[in-house]
């Protein structure tokens, strides 16, 4: 399993606004958790969530620091919004043995 390649494919799908390419990276029973706590379970629901976000003025992600483990990874992201501002997030991924995403949690950096 090449976690770096899966992460690269994930961000390529996000920048291309391609929900089908994003959906293909997930295990059938995967869970995606948004920063507000909403959860989407199953690759079809996750694909639908991505499609909705892409048509709603989704930010453009620029990944930064990556921490890669055997079956998990964390990536810092600068998400550039349509108004020119940025939001800083971290994606936390868990992968199955085939390299599919089984869990993705997104956290947003807030001001202290």
C-alpha positions in Angstrom: 0.0 0.0 0.0 1.4 3.4 -1.0 -0.3 5.9 1.4 1.5 8.8 -0.2 0.0 7.9 -3.6 -3.6 7.6 -2.1 -3.2 11.0 -0.5 -1.9 12.5 -3.7 -4.9 11.0 -5.5 -7.2 12.4 -2.9 -6.0 16.0 -3.3 -6.0 15.7 -7.1 -9.7 14.7 -6.9 -10.4 17.6 -4.6 -8.7 20.1 -6.9 -10.4 18.7 -10.0 -13.7 18.8 -8.2 -14.2 15.1 -9.2 -16.6 13.3 -6.8 -16.3 10.0 -8.6 -12.5 10.0 -8.4 -12.7 10.9 -4.7 -15.4 8.2 -4.0 -13.1 5.5 -5.6 -10.5 6.1 -2.9 -12.8 5.0 -0.1 -13.7 1.6 1.3 -17.4 0.6 0.9 -18.1 1.2 4.6 -15.8 4.2 5.1 -16.7 7.1 7.4 -16.0 10.8 6.7 -16.3 13.3 9.6 -16.6 17.0 9.0 -15.2 19.6 11.4 -18.7 20.3 12.7 -19.1 16.6 13.7 -21.4 15.5 10.9 -20.6 12.0 9.7 -21.1 10.4 6.3 -20.8 6.6 6.2 -20.5 4.6 3.0 -18.7 5.6 -0.1 -21.9 6.6 -1.9 -22.9 9.0 0.8 -19.3 10.3 1.0 -19.3 10.8 -2.8 -22.6 12.7 -2.6 -21.2 14.9 0.2 -18.2 15.7 -2.0 -20.4 16.4 -5.0 -22.4 18.9 -2.9 -19.3 20.6 -1.5 -17.8 20.9 -5.0 -20.9 22.7 -6.3 -21.1 25.0 -3.2 -17.8 26.9 -3.7 -15.4 24.4 -2.1 -12.0 25.7 -1.1 -8.9 24.7 -3.1 -6.7 22.5 -0.8 -2.9 22.9 -0.7 -1.4 20.1 1.4 1.6 20.7 3.5 3.2 18.7 6.2 2.5 14.9 6.1 2.9 12.4 8.9 2.7 8.9 7.5 2.3 5.7 9.6 1.7 2.1 8.6 -2.1 2.4 8.2 -2.7 6.1 9.0 -1.7 9.6 8.0 -2.2 13.2 9.0 -1.9 16.1 6.6 -1.9 19.8 7.3 -3.8 21.8 4.7 -4.2 25.4 3.6 -7.7 25.6 2.1 -8.0 28.7 0.0 -11.6 30.0 -0.1 -13.3 31.7 -3.1 -13.1 35.1 -1.4 -9.3 34.8 -1.2 -9.1 34.0 2.5 -7.6 30.8 3.8 -8.7 28.2 6.4 -6.2 25.8 7.9 -7.3 22.3 8.5 -5.8 18.8 9.2 -7.0 15.6 7.6 -6.5 12.4 9.6 -6.8 9.3 7.5 -7.0 5.5 8.4 -6.5 3.0 5.6 -7.4 -0.7 5.1 -4.9 -3.2 3.9 -5.8 -2.5 0.2 -5.0 1.2 0.7 -8.6 2.5 0.7 -9.6 5.2 3.1 -11.7 3.7 5.9 -11.9 6.9 8.0 -11.2 10.5 7.3 -11.7 13.1 10.0 -11.2 16.8 9.2 -10.2 19.3 11.9 -10.2 23.1 11.6 -7.6 25.3 13.3 -9.4 28.0 15.3 -8.0 31.1 16.8 -6.8 30.9 20.3 
